[in-house]
Amino acid sequence: MYQPGEVLLVPFPFSSMQASKKRPVLALTPPDTFEDMVCLAITSSPPHHAAFPLDNECFVEGVLPKPSWVRLDKVYTLNAGLFVGRFGALHSEVYERVKKHFCEHFGCQLLK
């Protein structure tokens, strides 16, 4: 099963709901009892003010095809059954930094 810190691939529907495009996301939480996970969008578009940069050095395994950014302001709850692929996993230190920036962005506290 998928774990926090993994970069996964999920089909996102267009606004018309008639087609979708596969996009990477970062898993923030493990699946709950309903197999739902909290994830953050990942984009290769130029950096946004609420974004954390990712490159190949951030990964303990796998890579993304191009430099990307985790969008701290694009939060999704997705069912684990939706994922169609896996790019890899972030180093634990990188994942912890993403969580720290996420919490700073939303003004929350990290639980120890």
C-alpha positions in Angstrom: 0.0 0.0 0.0 1.1 3.6 -0.6 2.9 5.6 2.1 3.5 9.2 3.0 6.4 10.7 1.0 5.6 8.7 -2.2 5.0 10.5 -5.5 2.1 8.9 -7.2 0.2 9.2 -10.5 -3.5 9.9 -10.6 -5.9 10.9 -13.5 -7.4 14.3 -12.8 -10.6 15.2 -14.7 -10.9 18.3 -16.8 -13.6 20.7 -15.8 -15.9 19.2 -18.4 -15.5 15.9 -16.7 -15.4 14.2 -20.1 -11.6 13.6 -20.2 -8.7 13.4 -17.7 -5.0 14.0 -17.6 -2.6 12.0 -15.5 -0.8 14.1 -12.9 1.7 13.4 -10.1 0.8 14.0 -6.4 2.7 13.7 -3.2 1.1 11.5 -0.5 0.9 13.4 2.8 -0.9 10.7 4.8 -1.2 6.9 4.7 -4.5 5.5 3.6 -7.3 5.7 6.2 -9.8 3.0 6.9 -11.7 4.0 3.7 -8.4 4.0 1.7 -8.5 7.8 1.4 -5.2 9.7 1.4 -4.4 13.4 1.7 -2.1 14.5 -1.2 -0.5 17.6 -2.7 -0.4 18.4 -6.4 2.9 18.4 -8.2 3.5 20.7 -11.2 6.3 21.3 -13.7 5.0 24.8 -14.4 7.3 27.6 -13.2 7.3 28.0 -9.4 4.4 29.4 -7.6 4.6 31.4 -4.3 3.2 28.4 -2.4 5.5 25.7 -3.9 8.3 23.5 -2.8 11.0 22.6 -5.4 11.7 19.0 -6.3 14.6 17.7 -8.4 16.1 14.2 -8.8 18.3 14.7 -5.6 15.1 14.8 -3.5 14.3 11.2 -4.3 15.5 8.2 -2.4 14.1 6.1 -5.3 12.7 7.0 -8.7 12.6 10.4 -10.4 10.2 12.8 -12.0 10.7 13.5 -15.8 11.5 17.2 -15.2 12.1 19.6 -12.4 8.9 20.1 -10.5 7.2 21.8 -7.5 4.9 20.5 -4.8 2.0 22.9 -4.7 1.4 23.5 -0.9 -2.0 25.1 -1.7 -3.4 22.3 -3.8 -4.6 19.7 -1.3 -6.7 16.7 -2.4 -8.3 13.8 -0.7 -7.9 10.8 -3.1 -8.8 7.2 -2.8 -5.9 4.8 -3.1 -7.7 2.9 -5.8 -7.4 5.9 -8.1 -3.6 5.8 -8.4 -2.4 4.4 -11.7 1.4 4.6 -11.1 4.2 5.5 -8.8 7.2 7.8 -9.6 9.1 7.0 -6.4 9.7 8.2 -2.9 11.2 11.3 -1.4 14.1 11.2 1.1 12.6 11.4 4.6 14.4 14.7 5.2 12.9 16.2 2.1 9.4 14.9 3.0 9.7 16.5 6.5 10.7 19.8 4.9 7.6 19.7 2.6 5.4 19.0 5.7 7.0 21.9 7.6 6.4 24.3 4.6 2.9 23.0 4.3 2.1 23.7 7.9 3.7 27.1 7.8 1.6 27.9 4.7 -1.6 27.0 6.5 -0.6 28.1 10.0 -0.8 24.7 11.6 1.4 22.8 14.0 3.4 19.6 13.2 2.6 16.8 15.5 5.6 14.9 16.9 
